[in-house]
């Protein structure tokens, strides 16, 4: 049982025009080591910070004297991993990147030719600008250890009352993991839905009594219950990375390279969303509407270090997402940072990637002590400066 979640806590960034989130996260074969279900809550005092680092720590965490923690509840569980696919549905047709890959880990084959990922996870971030709510949900499975985890993160930019025990501007993280998870590829709701290979087939991923994501073409449902908190959301009216082809994402042509250690796909840059967030013991209950960012990762291993940011304007006319990562080669040599970024506005539709000709990312700087992050993306037609 770990005292803190293996996913370092994101810290929400806010301004007049955008609501943005920056954080670093890692998901490796050893990041899920417990056969228990564990829960913990971490609180970070730095509201306008960036979590980043080459180690498995969150740079904005408080010192041991300042940090407030709730002792995690622990429950012994004897679970058997069970992941079922409807007969013939996942592999017979073209694989949409939002759908789950075949959950088969093959340690007998060399890493470079293993046909299926060692981990896979879905992430969403929801922002309610009216109520000042920012929520993140991660649902992931580590096939190498047959363990799954649900992580729930939330922050309020407004005062929700002293009785709720939540401090304005702090980010809270609650998580649970176990060896039980159910994965089901869903049949199309209508016969005509199965004729399009350009949209997801649909699936349901569940960690029993903890969290569930149900995805159909053009809508997604999420339900999480952790440490007394319950979060439900319905996401729809997606803003795809490419309106003409929903399979395209931030990787560009690199998505076809199967030997890459990590793949990254953005399903929606800004879905419409309704949600409910409650905790009966704390007298907390909020319902509202917001915008939701939806993405996923899968692959052999997560990067050795990773910085990520996401933002959208309140009217959802502009969206931004950026990720930069480095990997270990031979266990000791760091690769250069690899970046991918997408920016959308009424006037611009820009994709920039390290692997694209004529694109250069420079002046990359992360200063944890100053809580700052900056990078300049130079392309054939535009130069974008991103900084917080």
Secondary structure, DSSP 8 states (H G I E B T S, - for coil): --SS-SS---EEEE-SSEEEEEE-----TTS---SSEE--BEEE--TT-----SSSS-TT---TTT---B---EE-----------TTHHHHS---TTS-------TTS-GGG-SS-SEEEEEEEEEETTTTEEEEEEEEEETTTTEEEEEEEEEESS---GGGT--TT-EEEEEEEES--EEEE---SSGGGGG-TTS---EEEEETTTEEEEEETTEEEEEEEETTEEEEEEEES---SSTT-TT--TTGGGGG-TT-SEEEEEEEEEEEEEEEEEEGGGTEEEEEEEEEEEEEEEES---SEEEEEEEEETTSS-EEEEEEEE-EETTTEE---EEEEEEE-SS-EEEEETTSTT-EEEEEEEEGGGTEEEEEEE-SS-EEEEE-
